[in-house]
Amino acid sequence: MKTKMITAAAILVGLASGAGAADLKAASGHTIQLGAVNGSAYYTVEDGGLRLVATVAGGETAAPVRFISTLADGQTMTISVPASGGVEELTFRRIGDRLVVEDDQDLRASLAQ
């Protein structure tokens, strides 16, 4: 049942996925894959900022967890999960009227520059 909810939410938001940084469009979605944790995220434009909703679960029997955050320009929200050898992260960064999605590979590359 919980897996069906996550799957349905992912389908409804029109998923866009892939490694690297990418712009997330309002009312469209992004697939979240962090090790054994999967889910989806989308945002809407609100008076107070960009309202980001991310729902994730760690397997078929795990209860889904939803994160909701309204981001002002320059703010970020990061989802981080334990992984072998460290952590895996996905960061949502508001830049002006855009919401950029960065995976942990992007963050490591930016720190190396």
C-alpha positions as CSV (number, residue, x, y, z in Angstrom):
1,M,0.0,0.0,0.0
2,K,2.8,2.5,1.0
3,T,4.7,1.6,-2.2
4,K,1.7,2.2,-4.3
5,M,1.3,5.7,-2.7
6,I,4.8,6.6,-3.5
7,T,4.6,5.2,-7.0
8,A,1.3,7.0,-7.6
9,A,2.8,10.3,-6.4
10,A,5.8,9.9,-8.6
11,I,3.7,9.2,-11.7
12,L,1.4,12.2,-10.9
13,V,4.2,14.7,-10.8
14,G,5.7,13.8,-14.1
15,L,9.1,12.5,-13.2
16,A,12.3,13.9,-14.4
17,S,15.5,12.1,-13.2
18,G,19.2,11.9,-13.8
19,A,22.5,12.4,-12.2
20,G,24.0,15.9,-11.9
21,A,22.5,19.3,-11.3
22,A,19.2,20.0,-13.0
23,D,16.5,22.6,-12.9
24,L,13.2,21.4,-11.4
25,K,10.2,22.9,-13.0
26,A,7.1,24.0,-11.0
27,A,4.5,21.3,-10.6
28,S,6.7,18.7,-12.3
29,G,8.8,16.1,-10.4
30,H,12.1,14.7,-9.7
31,T,12.9,11.1,-8.8
32,I,14.9,10.6,-5.6
33,Q,17.3,7.7,-5.4
34,L,19.7,7.6,-2.5
35,G,20.9,4.1,-1.9
36,A,18.0,2.1,-0.6
37,V,15.9,5.2,-0.2
38,N,13.6,6.2,-3.1
39,G,10.9,8.7,-3.6
40,S,9.9,11.9,-5.5
41,A,9.9,15.7,-5.1
42,Y,8.1,18.6,-6.6
43,Y,7.4,22.2,-5.8
44,T,4.7,24.8,-6.3
45,V,5.0,28.6,-6.3
46,E,3.5,30.2,-3.2
47,D,3.2,33.7,-1.9
48,G,6.0,33.0,0.7
49,G,8.4,31.3,-1.7
50,L,8.8,28.0,-3.5
51,R,7.0,25.2,-1.5
52,L,9.1,22.0,-1.9
53,V,7.6,18.6,-1.1
54,A,9.8,15.5,-1.0
55,T,8.5,12.0,-0.1
56,V,10.9,9.1,0.5
57,A,10.8,5.6,1.9
58,G,13.5,3.0,2.6
59,G,12.0,0.0,1.0
60,E,8.6,-1.7,0.4
61,T,7.8,-2.1,4.1
62,A,9.1,1.2,5.4
63,A,6.8,4.0,6.2
64,P,7.1,7.0,3.8
65,V,8.5,10.2,5.2
66,R,7.5,13.6,3.8
67,F,9.6,16.8,4.0
68,I,7.9,20.1,3.2
69,S,9.9,23.4,3.1
70,T,9.2,26.8,1.7
71,L,12.4,28.2,0.2
72,A,13.4,31.8,-0.2
73,D,16.0,32.9,-2.7
74,G,19.4,31.4,-1.7
75,Q,18.0,28.8,0.7
76,T,18.6,25.0,0.4
77,M,17.0,21.8,1.6
78,T,19.2,18.6,1.8
79,I,18.1,15.0,2.1
80,S,20.9,12.8,3.5
81,V,20.9,9.1,4.1
82,P,23.6,6.7,5.4
83,A,25.5,4.7,2.8
84,S,28.4,2.3,2.9
85,G,31.5,4.5,3.2
86,G,29.6,7.7,4.2
87,V,26.4,9.3,3.2
88,E,24.4,10.1,0.0
89,E,22.9,13.5,-0.4
90,L,20.5,15.3,-2.6
91,T,20.3,19.1,-2.3
92,F,17.5,21.4,-3.6
93,R,18.8,24.9,-4.0
94,R,16.7,28.0,-4.8
95,I,18.4,30.4,-7.1
96,G,16.1,33.3,-8.0
97,D,13.0,31.9,-9.5
98,R,14.7,28.5,-10.2
99,L,15.0,25.4,-8.1
100,V,18.2,23.4,-8.8
101,V,18.6,19.8,-7.8
102,E,22.2,18.7,-7.0
103,D,23.3,15.2,-6.1
104,D,26.3,14.5,-3.8
105,Q,28.5,14.1,-6.8
106,D,27.9,17.7,-7.8
107,L,28.7,18.8,-4.3
108,R,32.0,17.0,-4.2
109,A,32.9,18.4,-7.6
110,S,32.2,22.0,-6.5
111,L,34.3,21.6,-3.4
112,A,37.2,20.3,-5.4
113,Q,37.3,23.4,-7.6
